[in-house]
Amino acid sequence: MKSIVVRTFARALTPFILIYGIYLMLFGPLSPGGGFQGGVVLASGVILVLVTHGRKKVKRLTDHVESFDTIGTFIILLFGIVGILIGGSFFINLTPYRMSSLVFLDIIVAIKVFAGVVVLAVFFFEQGVESC
């Protein structure tokens, strides 16, 4: 994208998109939203920078984003297995507070969704650049 107006607008809008994604992720159990919605909104902020500024601006993040997906899967399985080992069930609340386990799981789901959407966007972006 060569337009200075679009780049400036994207640069100004991206922090607000990321903050809103974090808000959705953290307050998901209390309001509409949650891990999936928060992860998609966080990914949309990164995709906005990817489209307007190119892959060089997000290269450091996108090089390691696939490991976020793997780590998220491992933590979700670990959280479930610990619940089984304690004697409860899969995804039992491990803390004395009612919503803390839900917030933790929302954060992990948001990381997984964020990683998946960013990986797909980078893949499609690179395919489009190669075809031009």
N, C-alpha and C positions, 0 to 999 in steps of 0.2 A: 504494500500500500504506500503510495508516494505522497498522498495528501497530508499536508501539515495540520490541517484542521481535524481530520479524522484521527491522526496520531495523538494530537494534543488532547482531544476529547477522550480518547481511550485511556491515555495516561492519567487523566483526571478522574475518570469513572472507575477504573480498576480497583483502587483501594476501597471504595464504597461497596463494590460487588463482593470483594473478599470479606469485608466486615459483616455484610448481610449474610453471607454463607456461614460464617462462624456463629452468628446469632441464631440462625436456623438450626445449626447442628447442636448447639448447647441448650437451647430452650425448646427442643423438639418434644420432649415428654409433657411439657406444660402448655404448649400452644401448637397450632398446625405447623408442621415441619418435621424435622428429624434428620437422621443420618443421610438418607438418600437425597432428600431435597437439598440439604446443606452441601453435600458432596458435589451435586450437579452445579449448584450456584458457584462454589469455589472453582470448579473446573471451567465454568464459563468465563470467569475473570482471567484465567490463564489462557484460554482460547482467544479471548479478545486481544491480549498482548501478542499471542502467536500470529494472529491474522494481520494485525496492524504493524507490528515491528519485525516479524520474521522469527525464524527458529533460533537465531543467535541470542536473542534476549532471554529466551526461556530454556536454553540448552542445558544449563547446569541442573535445573529442576527436572527436565524431561529425561535426562540421562539416568536418573535414579528413581523415577516414578514407578517403574515396574516392580522394584523391590518393596514399595509401599503396599502394593496389592498382595504380595506374598506374605509380608509381615502381618498385614491385617487379617488374612485368612488364618495364619498360625495363632494369633492372639484370640480370635473368636473361638477357634477349636479348643485352645487352652482354657479359656474362660468356661466353656461348656463342660470340659472334662473335669476341671476342678470342682464344679458343682456336683458332678456325679460322684466323685471320690469323697466329698464331704458327706454324702449320704442323701443328698437331695435329688434334684433332677437336673437335666440339662438346662443351663442358663438360670440357675437359682440365684437369688439375690445374696451376694456375698458380704454385703455391708449392712450395718444396722439401720441405715437410712433407706427409705422406700425408693427414691428416684435415682440414687447414685449409680446403680448398676445400669439403668436405662440410659443415663447420660453417657456413661463409659461405652456402652455398646453403640450408641448413636455416633460417638466420635470415631470408633473403629469402622463402622459402616460408611461414614462420610469419607474416611481416608481411602477405603476400598473403591467406593464409587468415583471419587475424585481421580484416583489412579487409572481406573478403567476408562473413564471418559477422556482424560488427557491423552492416554496412549492411543485410543481410537482417533482422536482429533489430529495428533501428530502424524499418525500413519496416513490418514486421508490427506493431510496437508502436504506431506512429502510425495504422495502419489500424484497430487495435482500439480506440484512444482515440476516433477519429472516429465509430465505429459505436455507442459508448455514449451 
